[in-house]
Amino acid sequence: MLARHRAFLSIASLSLGGAVALLPARSEASIFDLGVQGGVLSRSLSGIDYKPSFAWQLHGEMTFFPFLMAGPYVTFTSATAELAGGDTTSKIDFRTLGVRFKLKIPVTDTIAPYGLFGVGWAHANFPDQVVTVCDPRLSGCVSKTVLNATANFAEFIVGGGVMWTVAAPLALTAEFNWRPTTGYSNDVYEQQVQSMQTTAPDPSRNGVAWVGLVGIALTL
């Protein structure tokens, strides 16, 4: 009887161990990743540098193929431009909506590094700016108000990060992005703000942003 009992316990233990071993890790099994992130964004756009500013982002991805996920993201930030005549009086708001692809490869039950590629459409709202225009033919300078404007441009995302599943389904994330931009057009506004006059040449249509983010996510 005792031998039979021990045999039953052995079989049960082996069965349970095999079932646990065959179960995928939580990071492997996730079908959806939903998260919120915050961090620092540094931008250069059309020849003007912006001071590093706080940025926050919402994102969600769904698994389409093993390890490959895709889904929307939206990024919010407000930044102050660095101008020759001083900083802008108001921050410029940037909003970006796009889609990103994530290649997530779990290396342990809780750690999953990932690579990112994405494309988005950015909208910028430029407030009224007061710039100083100096004419050498005059004895002094005058202040000029550059009226508010809006602009749209495309951005691309190339980057990577790591996801740490603290207690399923809760995970922590950290990532870094390089975001080149193109298609920006805001000539009249930028001509005046860049050179403090209205006769500046057409500004560059390109720019770039560097973004570092940390956040929390649900892996479902």
C-alpha positions as CSV (number, residue, x, y, z in Angstrom):
1,M,0.0,0.0,0.0
2,L,2.8,2.4,0.9
3,A,4.7,1.6,-2.3
4,R,1.5,2.2,-4.3
5,H,1.0,5.6,-2.5
6,R,4.6,6.6,-3.3
7,A,4.2,5.6,-6.9
8,F,1.0,7.7,-7.2
9,L,2.7,10.7,-5.7
10,S,5.7,10.3,-8.0
11,I,3.4,10.2,-11.1
12,A,1.4,13.2,-9.9
13,S,4.6,15.2,-9.2
14,L,6.0,14.4,-12.6
15,S,2.8,15.3,-14.3
16,L,2.6,18.6,-12.5
17,G,6.2,19.4,-13.3
18,G,5.7,18.6,-16.9
19,A,2.7,20.8,-17.2
20,V,4.5,23.7,-15.6
21,A,7.4,23.2,-17.9
22,L,5.2,23.2,-20.9
23,L,3.4,26.4,-20.0
24,P,4.8,29.4,-21.7
25,A,6.3,32.2,-19.7
26,R,4.0,35.1,-19.1
27,S,6.1,37.5,-21.2
28,E,5.9,34.9,-24.1
29,A,2.2,34.4,-23.8
30,S,1.0,38.0,-23.9
31,I,-1.3,38.8,-26.8
32,F,-1.8,42.5,-25.9
33,D,0.6,45.0,-24.4
34,L,-1.1,48.2,-23.1
35,G,1.0,50.9,-21.4
36,V,1.6,54.5,-20.4
37,Q,5.1,56.0,-20.3
38,G,6.8,59.3,-19.4
39,G,10.2,60.7,-19.9
40,V,12.4,63.3,-21.7
41,L,12.2,64.5,-25.3
42,S,14.8,66.6,-27.0
43,R,13.9,68.1,-30.4
44,S,15.5,70.0,-33.3
45,L,13.1,71.2,-36.0
46,S,13.7,73.3,-39.1
47,G,17.1,74.6,-37.7
48,I,15.7,75.5,-34.3
49,D,16.6,73.5,-31.2
50,Y,14.1,73.0,-28.4
51,K,15.0,72.6,-24.7
52,P,14.6,69.0,-23.4
53,S,11.1,68.7,-22.1
54,F,8.8,66.2,-20.4
55,A,6.9,63.9,-22.7
56,W,4.3,61.2,-22.0
57,Q,2.9,58.5,-24.3
58,L,0.1,56.0,-24.5
59,H,0.6,52.8,-26.5
60,G,-1.1,49.5,-27.2
61,E,0.2,46.5,-29.3
62,M,-1.3,43.2,-30.4
63,T,0.6,40.1,-31.4
64,F,0.2,39.2,-35.1
65,F,3.1,36.8,-35.5
66,P,5.3,35.1,-33.0
67,F,7.3,37.8,-31.2
68,L,5.9,40.5,-33.6
69,M,3.4,43.1,-32.3
70,A,1.8,46.2,-33.8
71,G,-0.5,48.9,-32.5
72,P,-1.1,52.7,-32.1
73,Y,0.7,55.2,-30.0
74,V,0.1,58.8,-29.1
75,T,2.8,61.2,-27.7
76,F,2.3,64.5,-26.0
77,T,4.9,67.1,-25.2
78,S,5.4,70.9,-24.9
79,A,8.8,72.5,-25.5
80,T,10.4,75.9,-25.5
81,A,12.6,76.9,-28.5
82,E,16.1,78.3,-28.0
83,L,16.3,81.5,-30.1
84,A,19.1,84.0,-30.6
85,G,17.0,86.7,-29.1
86,G,15.9,84.7,-26.1
87,D,13.5,81.9,-25.3
88,T,10.0,81.9,-26.7
89,T,7.4,83.4,-24.3
90,S,5.2,80.3,-24.5
91,K,5.8,76.6,-25.0
92,I,5.0,75.0,-28.3
93,D,2.7,72.0,-28.1
94,F,3.4,68.8,-30.1
95,R,1.0,65.9,-30.5
96,T,1.8,62.8,-32.4
97,L,-0.4,59.9,-33.5
98,G,0.9,56.8,-35.3
99,V,1.5,53.1,-35.4
100,R,4.6,51.2,-34.2
101,F,5.8,47.7,-34.7
102,K,7.5,45.9,-31.8
103,L,9.7,42.8,-32.0
104,K,9.7,41.4,-28.5
105,I,11.9,38.4,-27.7
106,P,11.7,37.0,-24.1
107,V,15.0,35.9,-22.7
108,T,13.7,34.8,-19.3
109,D,10.3,34.3,-17.7
110,T,10.3,38.0,-16.7
111,I,12.7,39.9,-19.0
112,A,11.9,40.7,-22.7
113,P,14.0,43.1,-24.7
114,Y,12.3,44.6,-27.8
115,G,13.1,46.6,-30.9
116,L,10.8,49.3,-32.3
117,F,10.0,50.8,-35.7
118,G,7.1,53.1,-36.4
119,V,5.6,56.0,-38.3
120,G,3.4,58.8,-37.1
121,W,1.8,62.2,-38.0
122,A,2.7,65.1,-35.7
123,H,0.7,68.3,-35.1
124,A,2.4,71.4,-33.6
125,N,0.7,74.4,-32.2
126,F,2.9,77.6,-32.2
127,P,1.7,80.4,-30.0
128,D,2.2,84.1,-30.6
129,Q,5.9,85.1,-30.3
130,V,7.5,88.5,-29.8
131,V,10.8,88.8,-31.5
132,T,13.2,91.8,-31.7
133,V,14.1,93.1,-35.1
134,C,17.2,95.3,-35.4
135,D,18.0,97.4,-38.4
136,P,21.5,98.9,-38.6
137,R,20.1,101.9,-40.4
138,L,18.1,102.7,-37.3
139,S,19.3,103.8,-33.9
140,G,17.5,101.0,-32.1
141,C,15.5,97.8,-32.3
142,V,11.8,97.2,-32.5
143,S,9.6,94.4,-31.2
144,K,7.5,92.4,-33.7
145,T,4.7,89.9,-32.9
146,V,4.8,86.7,-34.9
147,L,1.2,85.5,-35.0
148,N,0.4,81.9,-33.9
149,A,0.5,79.1,-36.5
150,T,0.1,75.4,-36.7
151,A,2.1,72.8,-38.7
152,N,2.0,69.1,-39.5
153,F,4.8,66.7,-40.3
154,A,5.7,63.0,-40.4
155,E,7.9,61.3,-37.9
156,F,9.6,57.9,-37.9
157,I,10.6,55.8,-34.9
158,V,13.6,53.6,-34.6
159,G,14.5,52.4,-31.1
160,G,14.4,49.6,-28.5
161,G,13.7,48.9,-24.9
162,V,13.2,46.2,-22.3
163,M,10.1,45.0,-20.5
164,W,10.3,43.5,-17.0
165,T,7.3,41.6,-15.8
166,V,7.1,42.4,-12.1
167,A,4.0,40.5,-11.2
168,A,1.9,39.3,-14.2
169,P,0.2,41.0,-15.8
170,L,2.0,44.1,-14.5
171,A,5.3,45.0,-16.2
172,L,7.8,47.9,-16.2
173,T,9.2,49.3,-19.4
174,A,12.2,51.4,-20.4
175,E,13.0,52.4,-24.0
176,F,14.9,54.9,-26.1
177,N,13.8,56.2,-29.5
178,W,15.4,58.1,-32.4
179,R,12.6,60.0,-34.2
180,P,13.6,61.7,-37.5
181,T,11.0,64.0,-38.9
182,T,10.2,65.3,-42.4
183,G,7.6,67.3,-44.3
184,Y,7.5,70.2,-41.9
185,S,6.3,73.4,-43.5
186,N,5.7,76.6,-41.5
187,D,7.7,79.1,-43.6
188,V,6.4,82.5,-42.6
189,Y,6.5,81.8,-38.9
190,E,9.9,80.1,-39.0
191,Q,11.5,82.7,-41.2
192,Q,10.6,85.4,-38.7
193,V,11.4,83.5,-35.6
194,Q,14.8,82.1,-36.9
195,S,16.3,85.3,-38.1
196,M,14.2,88.0,-36.4
197,Q,13.1,89.3,-39.8
198,T,10.8,88.3,-42.7
199,T,13.6,88.0,-45.3
200,A,15.1,84.7,-44.1
201,P,15.6,81.9,-46.6
202,D,13.2,78.9,-46.6
203,P,13.9,76.8,-43.5
204,S,14.7,73.1,-43.6
205,R,11.9,70.7,-43.8
206,N,13.6,68.1,-41.6
207,G,14.2,67.6,-37.9
208,V,14.9,64.9,-35.3
209,A,13.9,64.1,-31.8
210,W,15.6,61.9,-29.1
211,V,13.2,60.3,-26.6
212,G,13.8,58.3,-23.4
213,L,10.8,56.8,-21.7
214,V,10.0,54.7,-18.7
215,G,6.5,53.3,-17.8
216,I,4.2,50.6,-16.7
217,A,2.3,48.2,-18.9
218,L,-0.3,45.4,-18.8
219,T,0.7,42.2,-20.7
220,L,-2.5,40.3,-21.3
